Amino acid sequence: MPERGGSRIGWDIGGAHVKACRVEDGVPVDVVQWPCALWEGLDRLDAVLARARDRWPQGWAIGTTHVATMTGEMVDLFPDRDQGVRRLAAHLAERLGPTLRLYAGDAGWIAPPAAGAHWRAIASANWRATASWLAPRCGDAVLVDIGSTTTDLIPMRDGRVVARGRNDAERLASGELVYQGVVRTPLCALGPRVPFGGDEVNVMNEWFATTADVYRLTGELDAAHDQHPAADRGTKDAAATRQRLARMVGRDAADAPASQWLELAHVWRSRQLAEIGGQLERVVAHAGVDARCTLVGAGCGAFLAAALAARTGRPYRRLAEVVGVGGDGGLARWIEVAAPAVAVALLAPPVEG
């Protein structure tokens, strides 16, 4: 589908972040992500939208189209996903204006008043937006979008999205949704035991540390994407990060040299890579795509997607490269982090206000 001209802002309203992309004449010109603890109240979303309006005052001018996808409907602020979609749609419509349309996959673009009738198609469809934009441009490929909280593994074949699951429940069953990311996942989710000090030791099932601690120590997590408080709400320097890892195995950071805590971080990295890699092989096998297909990396954990490609001998492409933004500058990196927001902005037709 060719990109259309005009001014558009694409939104991805998540439970922990809001991502947004401003597109002018079919070209992304600015992309941003803000932390947004939506489960704490809609005022958190309002604060982010105020920041967006300060950043892009022209985004509320006549002629600007707003399009949105969401996963925030599942947070426990709402009694169920139906109410989550309805309330978010109404709230966004009040603040973004009459041009707002909601992405609903095969159901098309839905005006906010009709969101309730289409809530199943709107809910958590952000992965489909990214894959639908990519599929005609990638041949046999798998989108590997590793974010702060979740990983999407979306197969594409012959210019089409060939995912088996259509909603979160089906995607969890198929392996296309892996509820692990590189920032917010508690380390106890990566396995009950780890090797440490020559022993195989049990891991404490407590939220003492998260994957952000792992990738902060390995040097792979961009500080700009490390937006949420640490598990203990402490600092994010190396010493505090090592202390959080130490708690996971019942120790203090002073009990071992820094090199040993780095080694432990790499153990958890390997565990996460193995889990995502195993799910990837399930997805590839069931989808019938070429076993040597290209992996297209996105998300703040795209570095793990690149590692998966290298480990399995598959070609690798960055999402920003497919979008047409080369290099390793800020815009390219943020395009990958905010992939669904970029995708809806590029997919959307113009909407009359």
C-alpha positions as CSV (number, residue, x, y, z in Angstrom):
1,M,0.0,0.0,0.0
2,P,1.6,3.3,-1.0
3,E,2.1,5.9,1.6
4,R,-0.2,8.9,1.4
5,G,0.7,12.6,1.9
6,G,-0.4,15.0,4.6
7,S,0.4,15.4,8.2
8,R,-0.4,12.5,10.5
9,I,0.4,11.4,14.1
10,G,0.4,7.7,14.9
11,W,-0.2,6.6,18.5
12,D,0.5,3.3,20.3
13,I,-1.3,3.5,23.6
14,G,0.2,0.9,25.9
15,G,-0.1,0.0,29.5
16,A,3.4,1.1,30.4
17,H,4.4,3.5,27.6
18,V,2.8,5.8,25.0
19,K,4.6,5.8,21.6
20,A,4.0,8.4,18.9
21,C,5.2,9.1,15.4
22,R,4.7,12.3,13.4
23,V,4.7,11.8,9.6
24,E,4.8,14.5,7.0
25,D,4.1,13.6,3.4
26,G,4.6,9.9,4.1
27,V,8.0,10.3,5.9
28,P,8.5,9.9,9.6
29,V,10.1,13.1,10.9
30,D,9.9,12.6,14.7
31,V,9.3,9.6,17.0
32,V,9.0,9.5,20.7
33,Q,8.2,7.3,23.7
34,W,7.0,8.4,27.1
35,P,6.5,6.2,30.2
36,C,2.9,6.0,31.1
37,A,1.7,3.9,34.1
38,L,-1.8,3.7,32.7
39,W,-3.0,1.3,35.4
40,E,-2.7,4.2,37.9
41,G,-5.3,6.3,36.1
42,L,-6.2,8.2,32.9
43,D,-4.5,11.3,34.3
44,R,-1.2,9.6,33.4
45,L,-2.3,9.5,29.8
46,D,-3.4,13.1,30.0
47,A,0.0,14.1,31.2
48,V,1.7,12.3,28.2
49,L,-0.7,13.9,25.7
50,A,0.1,17.3,27.2
51,R,3.8,16.6,26.6
52,A,3.0,15.6,23.1
53,R,1.1,18.8,22.4
54,D,4.0,20.8,23.7
55,R,6.4,18.9,21.4
56,W,4.2,19.0,18.4
57,P,1.8,22.0,18.6
58,Q,1.3,21.8,14.9
59,G,-0.1,18.3,15.5
60,W,-3.4,19.8,16.6
61,A,-3.8,22.1,13.6
62,I,-6.5,21.7,11.1
63,G,-5.5,19.0,8.5
64,T,-3.6,16.8,10.9
65,T,-4.9,13.2,11.1
66,H,-4.5,11.2,14.3
67,V,-4.5,7.4,14.2
68,A,-4.1,5.1,17.1
69,T,-3.6,1.5,18.1
70,M,-3.6,0.2,21.7
71,T,-2.8,-2.4,24.2
72,G,-3.6,-0.3,27.2
73,E,-7.1,-1.7,27.3
74,M,-5.9,-4.7,29.3
75,V,-4.6,-2.8,32.4
76,D,-6.4,-3.4,35.6
77,L,-7.8,0.2,35.6
78,F,-10.6,-1.3,33.5
79,P,-12.9,-4.1,34.5
80,D,-12.4,-5.9,31.1
81,R,-10.9,-5.2,27.6
82,D,-14.3,-4.2,26.2
83,Q,-14.6,-1.4,28.6
84,G,-10.9,-0.6,28.2
85,V,-11.3,-0.1,24.5
86,R,-14.4,2.0,24.9
87,R,-13.0,4.3,27.6
88,L,-9.7,4.8,25.9
89,A,-11.4,5.5,22.5
90,A,-13.6,8.1,24.1
91,H,-10.8,9.7,26.1
92,L,-8.5,9.9,23.1
93,A,-11.3,11.4,20.9
94,E,-11.9,14.2,23.4
95,R,-8.2,15.1,23.4
96,L,-7.0,14.4,19.9
97,G,-10.0,15.7,17.9
98,P,-12.5,14.6,15.3
99,T,-9.9,13.1,12.8
100,L,-9.0,10.3,15.2
101,R,-9.4,6.8,13.8
102,L,-8.6,3.5,15.6
103,Y,-6.7,0.7,13.9
104,A,-8.8,-2.5,13.8
105,G,-6.8,-4.8,11.5
106,D,-9.0,-6.3,8.7
107,A,-12.0,-4.3,10.0
108,G,-10.2,-1.2,8.9
109,W,-10.2,2.2,10.6
110,I,-12.8,2.8,13.2
111,A,-14.2,6.1,14.4
112,P,-14.2,6.3,18.2
113,P,-18.1,6.2,18.6
114,A,-18.0,2.8,16.9
115,A,-15.2,1.4,19.0
116,G,-17.5,-0.6,21.3
117,A,-18.9,-2.6,18.4
118,H,-15.4,-3.4,17.1
119,W,-13.5,-3.7,20.4
120,R,-12.2,-7.2,19.7
121,A,-10.6,-6.1,16.5
122,I,-9.1,-2.9,18.1
123,A,-7.8,-4.5,21.3
124,S,-4.0,-5.3,21.2
125,A,-3.8,-5.1,17.4
126,N,-0.6,-3.0,17.4
127,W,1.5,-6.0,16.3
128,R,-0.7,-6.5,13.2
129,A,-0.2,-2.9,12.2
130,T,3.6,-3.3,12.1
131,A,3.4,-6.6,10.3
132,S,0.8,-5.4,7.8
133,W,3.0,-2.5,6.8
134,L,6.1,-4.7,6.6
135,A,4.6,-7.8,4.8
136,P,4.5,-6.4,1.2
137,R,8.1,-5.2,1.6
138,C,9.8,-8.2,3.1
139,G,8.9,-11.5,1.3
140,D,9.3,-14.5,3.7
141,A,10.3,-13.0,7.0
142,V,9.5,-12.9,10.7
143,L,9.0,-9.6,12.6
144,V,10.9,-9.9,15.9
145,D,9.7,-7.0,18.0
146,I,11.3,-7.2,21.4
147,G,10.0,-4.4,23.6
148,S,10.2,-3.5,27.3
149,T,7.6,-6.0,28.3
150,T,6.7,-8.4,25.5
151,T,8.0,-9.9,22.3
152,D,6.0,-10.3,19.1
153,L,7.1,-13.0,16.6
154,I,5.0,-12.4,13.5
155,P,5.5,-14.5,10.3
156,M,5.0,-13.0,6.9
157,R,4.8,-14.9,3.6
158,D,4.1,-13.9,0.0
159,G,3.4,-10.3,1.1
160,R,0.8,-11.3,3.7
161,V,0.7,-11.7,7.5
162,V,0.3,-15.4,8.2
163,A,0.1,-15.3,12.0
164,R,-2.1,-18.1,13.5
165,G,-3.3,-16.0,16.5
166,R,-5.5,-13.0,16.1
167,N,-5.8,-12.0,19.8
168,D,-3.5,-12.2,22.8
169,A,-4.9,-15.5,24.0
170,E,-4.4,-17.2,20.6
171,R,-1.0,-15.6,20.2
172,L,0.2,-16.8,23.6
173,A,-0.9,-20.3,22.6
174,S,0.9,-20.2,19.2
175,G,4.1,-18.7,20.5
176,E,3.6,-15.5,18.5
177,L,3.4,-13.5,21.8
178,V,6.1,-14.1,24.3
179,Y,5.5,-12.2,27.5
180,Q,9.1,-11.2,28.1
181,G,10.9,-8.0,27.3
182,V,14.3,-6.3,28.0
183,V,13.2,-3.8,30.7
184,R,10.2,-4.8,32.8
185,T,10.4,-8.6,33.0
186,P,11.2,-9.9,36.5
187,L,14.3,-12.1,36.5
188,C,12.5,-14.9,38.3
189,A,10.4,-15.4,35.1
190,L,13.5,-16.5,33.3
191,G,14.0,-19.7,35.2
192,P,13.9,-21.2,38.7
193,R,17.7,-21.8,39.0
194,V,20.9,-20.3,37.7
195,P,24.6,-21.4,37.9
196,F,26.5,-19.2,40.4
197,G,29.8,-19.8,42.2
198,G,30.1,-23.3,41.0
199,D,26.6,-24.4,42.1
200,E,23.2,-24.5,40.5
201,V,21.3,-22.2,42.9
202,N,17.6,-21.5,43.3
203,V,16.3,-18.0,42.3
204,M,14.2,-16.0,44.6
205,N,10.7,-15.6,43.3
206,E,10.5,-11.9,44.2
207,W,10.5,-8.7,42.1
208,F,14.0,-7.9,43.2
209,A,15.4,-7.2,39.7
210,T,14.3,-7.0,36.1
211,T,15.8,-7.6,32.7
212,A,16.7,-3.9,32.6
213,D,19.4,-4.7,35.2
214,V,20.8,-7.5,33.0
215,Y,21.0,-5.4,29.9
216,R,22.2,-2.3,31.8
217,L,25.2,-4.4,33.0
218,T,25.9,-5.9,29.6
219,G,25.8,-2.4,28.1
220,E,23.1,-3.3,25.5
221,L,20.1,-1.3,26.9
222,D,20.1,2.3,25.7
223,A,19.6,4.5,28.7
224,A,16.9,6.4,26.7
225,H,14.8,3.3,26.8
226,D,15.4,2.6,30.5
227,Q,12.4,4.7,31.5
228,H,10.8,2.9,34.4
229,P,11.9,2.9,38.0
230,A,14.2,0.0,39.1
231,A,12.5,-2.8,41.0
232,D,13.7,-1.3,44.3
233,R,13.2,2.3,43.0
234,G,16.9,2.8,43.6
235,T,19.5,4.2,41.3
236,K,20.6,2.7,38.0
237,D,24.4,2.9,38.4
238,A,26.4,-0.3,38.1
239,A,26.7,-0.8,41.9
240,A,23.0,-0.6,42.5
241,T,22.3,-2.8,39.5
242,R,24.7,-5.5,40.8
243,Q,23.0,-5.3,44.2
244,R,19.6,-6.1,42.7
245,L,21.1,-9.1,40.8
246,A,22.7,-10.3,44.0
247,R,19.4,-10.3,45.9
248,M,18.0,-12.7,43.3
249,V,20.4,-15.4,44.6
250,G,20.2,-14.4,48.3
251,R,23.5,-12.4,48.3
252,D,24.9,-8.9,48.5
253,A,26.9,-7.4,45.7
254,A,30.0,-7.3,48.0
255,D,29.9,-11.2,48.1
256,A,31.5,-11.5,44.7
257,P,33.6,-9.4,42.3
258,A,31.9,-7.3,39.6
259,S,33.0,-9.8,37.0
260,Q,31.0,-12.5,38.6
261,W,27.8,-10.4,38.5
262,L,28.4,-9.6,34.9
263,E,28.8,-13.3,34.3
264,L,25.4,-13.9,36.0
265,A,23.8,-11.2,33.9
266,H,25.0,-13.1,30.8
267,V,23.4,-16.2,32.1
268,W,20.0,-14.5,32.3
269,R,20.6,-13.0,28.9
270,S,21.2,-16.5,27.5
271,R,18.1,-17.8,29.2
272,Q,15.9,-15.1,27.7
273,L,17.5,-15.5,24.2
274,A,16.9,-19.3,24.4
275,E,13.2,-18.8,25.4
276,I,12.5,-16.3,22.6
277,G,14.6,-18.4,20.1
278,G,12.6,-21.6,21.0
279,Q,9.3,-19.7,20.4
280,L,10.7,-18.3,17.1
281,E,11.3,-21.9,15.8
282,R,7.7,-22.9,16.7
283,V,6.4,-19.9,14.8
284,V,8.5,-20.5,11.7
285,A,7.6,-24.2,11.6
286,H,3.8,-23.6,11.9
287,A,3.7,-20.7,9.5
288,G,5.5,-22.5,6.7
289,V,7.8,-19.7,5.9
290,D,11.3,-20.4,4.6
291,A,13.4,-21.8,7.5
292,R,16.2,-19.4,6.5
293,C,13.9,-16.4,6.4
294,T,14.9,-12.9,7.2
295,L,14.4,-11.6,10.8
296,V,13.2,-8.0,10.9
297,G,14.2,-6.5,14.2
298,A,12.3,-3.9,16.1
299,G,11.7,-2.7,19.7
300,C,14.1,-1.5,22.4
301,G,15.4,-5.1,22.5
302,A,16.2,-5.2,18.8
303,F,19.8,-6.1,19.8
304,L,18.4,-9.5,20.9
305,A,16.7,-9.9,17.5
306,A,20.1,-9.3,15.8
307,A,21.7,-11.9,18.2
308,L,19.0,-14.4,17.3
309,A,19.6,-13.9,13.6
310,A,23.4,-14.4,14.1
311,R,22.8,-17.5,16.3
312,T,20.6,-19.1,13.7
313,G,22.4,-18.0,10.6
314,R,19.4,-16.0,9.3
315,P,19.6,-12.7,7.4
316,Y,18.8,-9.7,9.5
317,R,17.2,-6.3,8.6
318,R,16.4,-3.4,10.9
319,L,12.9,-2.0,10.7
320,A,14.3,1.5,10.2
321,E,16.1,0.3,7.1
322,V,12.8,-1.0,5.6
323,V,11.1,2.3,6.5
324,G,13.9,4.0,4.6
325,V,15.8,5.6,7.4
326,G,19.4,4.5,7.5
327,G,22.3,4.8,9.9
328,D,22.2,4.5,13.7
329,G,20.9,7.9,14.5
330,G,18.2,8.8,17.0
331,L,15.4,8.7,14.4
332,A,16.3,5.2,13.2
333,R,16.5,3.9,16.8
334,W,13.2,5.4,17.8
335,I,11.4,4.1,14.7
336,E,12.3,0.6,15.9
337,V,11.3,1.3,19.4
338,A,7.9,2.7,18.4
339,A,7.2,0.4,15.5
340,P,3.4,0.2,15.8
341,A,3.0,3.9,16.1
342,V,5.1,4.4,13.0
343,A,3.2,1.7,11.2
344,V,-0.3,3.1,11.8
345,A,1.0,6.6,10.8
346,L,2.3,5.1,7.5
347,L,-0.8,2.9,6.9
348,A,-3.5,5.3,7.6
349,P,-5.6,7.0,4.8
350,P,-6.4,10.7,5.2
351,V,-9.4,11.3,7.4
352,E,-11.8,14.2,7.0
353,G,-12.3,16.3,10.2
